């Protein structure tokens, strides 16, 4: 198991929040664009050189809403930072590509955790790490 907090192995590229929870499915381009929009604040102008990338994702879900398939959450987030996907989406956030594609060569790990929120809100927090 990877220890993303190990600063000898990983560098934190970016951390951001999305005030909702998105799952893979219909309307993916608009969801990816919303993820990029939420990640824009303090997004690095230039990412450090990394061997590959990893994601840590925390989801808070309103318990009164429809059931959530948590395994469908990472796909949109990981795709949102693929240069190839940004081009296909004709995104207005063209400079947010961290890697060409979301395959194993560029993205090797993700961890996701979920819980029900106490205040009926939806929230996703994302950490993007680069392998030194």
MARKOLMI-553172 format. One record per residue: x, y, z of N, C-alpha, C in turn; residue in one letter. Coordinates in steps of 0.2 Angstrom, whole numbers, padded with zeros to 4 digits, always signed. Layout:
XYZXYZXYZA ...
end
This chain:
+0004-0006+0000+0000+0000+0000+0004+0006+0000X +0003+0011-0004+0006+0017-0004+0005+0022+0001X +0010+0025+0004+0009+0030+0009+0010+0037+0006X +0005+0040+0004+0005+0047+0000+0008+0052+0004X +0008+0051+0011+0011+0057+0015+0018+0056+0016X +0021+0051+0013+0029+0050+0013+0032+0055+0008X +0034+0061+0010+0037+0066+0006+0043+0064+0002X +0046+0058+0004+0052+0056+0000+0050+0052-0006X +0044+0050-0006+0041+0046-0012+0036+0050-0016X +0032+0055-0013+0027+0058-0016+0027+0066-0015X +0024+0069-0020+0023+0077-0019+0016+0078-0020X +0013+0082-0015+0006+0084-0016+0006+0089-0022X +0002+0088-0027+0002+0092-0033-0004+0097-0032X -0010+0095-0029-0015+0099-0028-0020+0096-0024X -0024+0100-0020-0030+0098-0016-0035+0103-0017X -0041+0100-0018-0047+0105-0019-0054+0101-0017X -0059+0105-0016-0065+0102-0014-0071+0104-0020X -0075+0099-0020-0081+0100-0024-0087+0100-0020X -0092+0104-0020-0098+0104-0016-0103+0100-0019X -0101+0094-0021-0106+0089-0023-0102+0083-0024X -0106+0077-0026-0103+0071-0027-0105+0069-0034X -0100+0067-0039-0102+0065-0046-0100+0058-0047X -0104+0055-0050-0103+0048-0052-0102+0047-0060X -0098+0042-0062-0098+0041-0069-0104+0039-0072X -0106+0042-0078-0112+0040-0081-0114+0046-0086X -0121+0047-0086-0123+0052-0091-0120+0059-0090X -0119+0063-0095-0117+0070-0095-0110+0070-0092X -0105+0066-0093-0099+0066-0091-0095+0072-0093X -0095+0074-0099-0091+0080-0100-0093+0086-0096X -0099+0087-0094-0101+0093-0090-0099+0092-0083X -0099+0086-0081-0096+0084-0074-0089+0085-0073X -0085+0083-0078-0078+0084-0078-0076+0091-0079X -0080+0095-0082-0079+0102-0083-0080+0106-0076X -0085+0103-0072-0087+0106-0066-0081+0104-0061X -0078+0098-0061-0073+0096-0057-0067+0101-0059X -0065+0102-0065-0060+0106-0067-0061+0113-0064X -0067+0116-0065-0069+0123-0062-0067+0123-0055X -0069+0118-0051-0068+0118-0044-0061+0117-0042X -0057+0114-0046-0050+0113-0045-0046+0119-0047X -0048+0124-0051-0045+0129-0054-0041+0133-0049X -0044+0135-0043-0041+0139-0038-0035+0136-0035X -0029+0140-0036-0022+0138-0034-0020+0132-0038X -0023+0130-0043-0020+0124-0047-0013+0126-0050X -0008+0122-0049-0001+0124-0051-0001+0125-0058X +0003+0131-0060+0004+0133-0067+0008+0128-0070X +0013+0125-0066+0017+0120-0069+0018+0114-0064X +0016+0108-0066+0017+0102-0061+0024+0100-0061X +0026+0098-0055+0033+0095-0055+0034+0089-0059X +0040+0087-0061+0040+0081-0065+0039+0075-0061X +0034+0071-0063+0032+0065-0059+0033+0059-0063X +0034+0053-0060+0034+0047-0064+0027+0044-0065X +0022+0046-0061+0015+0044-0061+0011+0048-0056X +0005+0047-0056+0000+0051-0052-0004+0046-0048X -0006+0049-0042-0011+0045-0037-0016+0050-0035X -0022+0047-0033-0027+0051-0030-0030+0049-0024X -0031+0053-0019-0035+0051-0013-0041+0055-0013X -0047+0052-0012-0053+0055-0013-0057+0054-0007X -0060+0059-0003-0065+0058+0002-0072+0061+0000X -0077+0057+0001-0084+0059-0001-0088+0059+0005X -0092+0064+0005-0098+0065+0010-0104+0065+0007X -0109+0061+0009-0115+0060+0005-0121+0061+0009X -0126+0065+0007-0132+0066+0010-0136+0059+0011X -0137+0057+0017-0140+0050+0018-0147+0050+0015X -0150+0055+0014-0157+0055+0011-0158+0055+0004X -0152+0055+0000-0152+0055-0007-0152+0048-0009X -0152+0047-0016-0152+0040-0019-0145+0037-0017X -0145+0030-0017-0139+0026-0015-0133+0029-0020X -0127+0028-0017-0121+0030-0020-0117+0024-0022X -0115+0023-0028-0110+0018-0030-0103+0021-0030X -0100+0021-0024-0093+0025-0023-0088+0023-0028X -0088+0017-0031-0083+0015-0036-0084+0019-0042X -0089+0022-0043-0090+0026-0049-0088+0034-0048X -0085+0036-0043-0083+0042-0041-0076+0044-0044X -0071+0040-0043-0064+0041-0046-0064+0042-0053X -0067+0039-0057-0067+0039-0065-0067+0046-0067X -0072+0050-0065-0073+0057-0068-0067+0061-0066X -0065+0060-0059-0060+0065-0057-0053+0063-0060X -0052+0057-0061-0045+0055-0064-0045+0057-0071X -0051+0056-0075-0052+0058-0082-0051+0066-0083X -0053+0070-0078-0054+0077-0078-0047+0080-0079X -0041+0077-0077-0035+0079-0078-0030+0076-0083X -0034+0072-0088-0030+0069-0093-0030+0074-0099X -0025+0076-0102-0024+0080-0107-0028+0078-0113X -0028+0072-0115-0032+0069-0120-0040+0070-0119X -0042+0069-0113-0049+0070-0112-0051+0077-0112X -0047+0081-0109-0048+0089-0110-0049+0091-0117X -0045+0088-0121-0045+0090-0128-0052+0087-0131X -0054+0081-0130-0060+0078-0132-0066+0082-0129X -0066+0084-0123-0071+0088-0120-0071+0095-0123X -0066+0097-0127-0066+0104-0129-0066+0109-0123X -0063+0107-0118-0063+0111-0111-0060+0118-0112X -0063+0122-0108-0060+0129-0107-0054+0129-0102X -0053+0123-0099-0048+0123-0094-0042+0119-0097X -0040+0120-0103-0035+0117-0107-0028+0116-0103X -0026+0120-0099-0020+0120-0096-0020+0115-0089X -0025+0112-0088-0026+0108-0082-0024+0100-0083X -0021+0099-0089-0019+0092-0090-0013+0090-0086X -0013+0085-0082-0007+0083-0079-0003+0077-0082X -0007+0073-0086-0004+0067-0089-0008+0066-0096X -0005+0063-0101-0009+0062-0107-0015+0058-0107X -0015+0052-0103-0021+0048-0103-0021+0045-0096X -0027+0042-0094-0028+0039-0088-0026+0032-0087X -0022+0029-0091-0020+0022-0091-0014+0021-0086X -0012+0015-0085-0008+0013-0079-0001+0016-0080X +0001+0018-0086+0007+0022-0086+0008+0028-0083X +0002+0032-0082+0002+0038-0079-0002+0039-0072X -0007+0035-0071-0011+0034-0065-0010+0027-0062X -0007+0027-0056-0006+0020-0054-0010+0019-0047X -0013+0024-0044-0016+0022-0038-0021+0027-0036X -0026+0025-0033-0031+0029-0030-0034+0026-0024X -0036+0030-0019-0039+0028-0013-0046+0032-0012X -0051+0029-0011-0057+0033-0010-0060+0030-0003X -0063+0035+0001-0067+0034+0007-0073+0038+0007X -0078+0035+0010-0085+0038+0010-0088+0038+0016X -0092+0043+0018-0097+0043+0024-0103+0047+0022X -0108+0046+0027-0114+0050+0026-0113+0056+0030X -0115+0062+0027-0114+0068+0031-0119+0069+0036X -0117+0073+0041-0122+0074+0047-0127+0080+0045X -0125+0084+0040-0129+0090+0039-0132+0090+0032X -0133+0084+0029-0137+0083+0023-0134+0087+0017X -0127+0087+0017-0124+0090+0012-0120+0085+0008X -0118+0087+0002-0113+0082-0002-0107+0086-0003X -0101+0083-0003-0095+0086-0003-0090+0080-0006X -0085+0082-0010-0080+0078-0012-0073+0082-0011X -0068+0079-0008-0062+0082-0007-0057+0078-0010X -0052+0081-0014-0048+0077-0018-0040+0080-0017X -0036+0075-0016-0029+0076-0016-0026+0073-0022X -0022+0076-0026-0018+0073-0031-0011+0073-0030X -0008+0067-0030+0000+0066-0028+0003+0064-0034X +0010+0066-0034+0014+0064-0040+0020+0060-0037X +0021+0054-0040+0027+0050-0038+0033+0053-0040X +0038+0054-0035+0044+0057-0037+0049+0052-0041X 
end
